[in-house]
Amino acid sequence: MTPPPGLFIVLEGIDGTGKSTQTKQLAEWLRAQGREVIASREPTDGPWGAKIRATAATGRLSAEEELEYFLKDRREHVETLIAPALAEGKVVILDRYYFSTMAYQGSRGVDPAEIRRQNEAFAPVPDLLFILDLDVETALTRIGSRGDTANEFEKHDSLAKCREIFLGLSGEPFVHIIPSGESPEAVQERIRGVVDSR
């Protein structure tokens, strides 16, 4: 008996939009329906992901080096987790993927279309991409209220440019823009409605 087709879901958006919370709730909901779910994030906890995370606090690499680290981290993620899980019919949910690289490295002047081309040469395109959208001021307030300070990836002008790049994906059929200024429950309900229709 062949396994059910895998389902690949990605949640994106600038920091402070609630991606981690929504990823966790969506995974729990799908597991309750009997689906086998793998929830992961990027950068990963692997060697390249760890290097990227360290630079957020210590000072960023050049845009080219940063992109190279993200590509290496993602290639490993695809090969060791994403592709095998989808082949086994599992649901894979990611908190950030190459669209974040397009947005954050794009905000530093790298061409987002070129970043996308490089990633899609090896990384599967998700079945569903949810972009949690929130204005930058509210996002920064949320980052502050959870006791964090905005790091190098989260400065106001940079986040505004990132948001613009994310919203530029809105015309694509697999992309769903979800306003995340509502309660987490309301946001989750919107996401589940789209997943249900699949």
C-alpha positions as CSV (number, residue, x, y, z in Angstrom):
1,M,0.0,0.0,0.0
2,T,1.5,3.4,-1.0
3,P,1.7,6.1,1.7
4,P,-0.6,9.1,1.4
5,P,1.1,12.0,-0.5
6,G,3.2,14.2,1.8
7,L,2.1,17.7,2.4
8,F,4.7,20.5,2.7
9,I,3.6,23.6,4.6
10,V,5.8,26.7,5.3
11,L,5.1,29.6,7.6
12,E,6.9,32.9,6.8
13,G,6.8,36.5,7.8
14,I,8.9,39.1,9.6
15,D,9.9,38.4,13.2
16,G,7.2,39.0,15.7
17,T,4.3,37.7,13.6
18,G,3.8,34.5,15.6
19,K,5.2,31.9,13.2
20,S,6.6,29.6,16.0
21,T,3.3,29.6,17.9
22,Q,1.3,29.0,14.7
23,T,3.6,26.2,13.5
24,K,3.3,24.4,16.9
25,Q,-0.5,24.7,16.9
26,L,-0.9,23.6,13.3
27,A,1.3,20.5,13.9
28,E,-0.7,19.6,17.0
29,W,-4.0,19.9,15.1
30,L,-2.8,17.8,12.2
31,R,-1.4,15.1,14.6
32,A,-4.8,15.0,16.3
33,Q,-6.3,14.1,12.9
34,G,-4.0,11.1,12.6
35,R,-1.4,12.6,10.3
36,E,2.3,12.0,11.0
37,V,3.8,15.5,11.2
38,I,7.4,16.7,11.2
39,A,7.8,20.3,12.5
40,S,11.1,22.0,11.9
41,R,12.6,25.5,11.4
42,E,15.3,27.3,9.6
43,P,18.1,28.1,10.3
44,T,18.3,24.5,11.6
45,D,20.2,23.3,14.6
46,G,22.8,21.7,12.3
47,P,26.4,23.0,12.0
48,W,25.6,25.7,9.3
49,G,22.4,26.8,11.0
50,A,24.2,27.2,14.3
51,K,26.8,29.4,12.6
52,I,24.0,31.6,11.2
53,R,22.3,31.9,14.6
54,A,25.5,33.0,16.2
55,T,26.0,35.8,13.7
56,A,22.6,37.3,14.6
57,A,24.1,38.3,18.0
58,T,27.8,38.8,17.1
59,G,27.5,40.7,13.9
60,R,26.5,39.7,10.4
61,L,28.6,38.2,7.7
62,S,28.8,39.7,4.3
63,A,25.6,39.2,2.3
64,E,27.4,36.7,0.0
65,E,28.8,34.6,2.9
66,E,25.5,34.7,4.7
67,L,23.7,33.4,1.6
68,E,26.2,30.6,1.2
69,Y,25.7,29.5,4.8
70,F,21.9,29.5,4.3
71,L,22.2,27.4,1.1
72,K,24.4,24.9,2.8
73,D,22.1,24.6,5.8
74,R,19.1,24.3,3.6
75,R,20.6,21.7,1.3
76,E,21.4,19.5,4.4
77,H,17.8,20.1,5.7
78,V,16.3,19.0,2.4
79,E,18.4,15.9,2.1
80,T,18.2,14.6,5.6
81,L,14.7,15.6,6.7
82,I,12.4,17.4,4.3
83,A,12.6,15.1,1.2
84,P,12.6,11.8,3.1
85,A,9.6,12.8,5.2
86,L,7.6,13.9,2.2
87,A,8.5,10.7,0.4
88,E,7.1,8.8,3.3
89,G,3.8,10.7,3.1
90,K,4.3,12.8,6.2
91,V,3.3,16.4,6.7
92,V,6.3,18.7,6.9
93,I,5.7,22.1,8.5
94,L,8.6,24.6,8.5
95,D,9.0,27.8,10.5
96,R,10.9,29.8,7.8
97,Y,12.4,28.5,4.5
98,Y,14.0,30.0,1.5
99,F,11.4,32.8,1.2
100,S,13.0,34.3,4.4
101,T,16.4,34.1,2.7
102,M,14.8,36.0,-0.2
103,A,13.4,38.6,2.2
104,Y,16.3,39.1,4.6
105,Q,19.2,38.8,2.2
106,G,17.1,40.7,-0.4
107,S,16.9,43.5,2.1
108,R,20.7,43.7,2.0
109,G,20.7,44.2,-1.7
110,V,20.9,40.6,-3.1
111,D,18.4,40.0,-5.9
112,P,15.5,38.0,-4.4
113,A,14.7,36.3,-7.7
114,E,18.3,35.1,-8.0
115,I,18.1,33.7,-4.4
116,R,14.9,31.9,-5.3
117,R,16.5,30.5,-8.4
118,Q,19.5,29.1,-6.5
119,N,17.2,27.5,-3.8
120,E,14.7,26.0,-6.2
121,A,17.5,24.2,-8.0
122,F,17.5,21.7,-5.1
123,A,14.8,22.7,-2.5
124,P,11.2,21.6,-3.1
125,V,8.5,24.3,-3.5
126,P,5.9,24.0,-0.6
127,D,2.3,23.0,-1.3
128,L,1.2,25.8,1.0
129,L,3.0,29.0,2.0
130,F,1.4,31.1,4.7
131,I,2.8,34.6,5.1
132,L,1.9,36.0,8.5
133,D,1.6,39.7,7.9
134,L,1.9,42.5,10.5
135,D,3.0,46.1,10.3
136,V,6.6,46.6,11.4
137,E,5.8,48.8,14.4
138,T,3.6,46.2,15.9
139,A,6.1,43.4,15.2
140,L,8.9,45.4,16.9
141,T,6.6,46.0,19.9
142,R,5.9,42.2,20.1
143,I,9.6,41.4,20.0
144,G,10.1,43.9,22.9
145,S,7.2,42.6,24.9
146,R,8.5,39.0,24.9
147,G,11.7,40.3,26.5
148,D,13.8,40.2,23.4
149,T,15.8,43.1,21.8
150,A,15.7,43.4,18.0
151,N,18.9,41.8,16.7
152,E,20.8,42.6,13.5
153,F,18.2,40.8,11.4
154,E,15.4,42.8,12.9
155,K,16.1,46.5,12.4
156,H,13.1,48.7,11.4
157,D,14.1,49.6,7.8
158,S,15.3,46.1,7.2
159,L,12.0,44.6,8.4
160,A,10.0,47.0,6.2
161,K,12.0,45.9,3.2
162,C,11.6,42.2,4.2
163,R,7.8,42.7,4.6
164,E,7.7,44.2,1.1
165,I,9.5,41.2,-0.4
166,F,7.2,38.7,1.4
167,L,4.0,40.6,0.2
168,G,5.5,40.6,-3.3
169,L,4.8,36.8,-3.4
170,S,1.1,37.3,-2.9
171,G,0.0,36.6,-6.5
172,E,1.2,33.0,-6.5
173,P,-1.4,30.2,-6.2
174,F,0.2,28.4,-3.3
175,V,0.7,31.6,-1.3
176,H,-1.8,32.7,1.4
177,I,-1.3,36.1,3.2
178,I,-2.7,35.8,6.7
179,P,-3.1,39.0,8.8
180,S,-1.5,38.2,12.1
181,G,-2.7,41.2,14.1
182,E,-5.6,39.2,15.4
183,S,-5.6,36.7,18.3
184,P,-3.4,33.6,17.8
185,E,-6.6,31.6,17.9
186,A,-8.2,33.6,15.0
187,V,-4.9,33.3,13.0
188,Q,-4.8,29.6,13.5
189,E,-8.4,29.3,12.4
190,R,-7.7,31.0,9.1
191,I,-4.6,28.7,8.5
192,R,-6.6,25.6,9.3
193,G,-9.4,26.7,7.0
194,V,-6.9,26.7,4.1
195,V,-5.2,23.5,5.1
196,D,-8.7,21.8,5.4
197,S,-9.6,22.8,1.8
198,R,-6.5,20.8,0.7
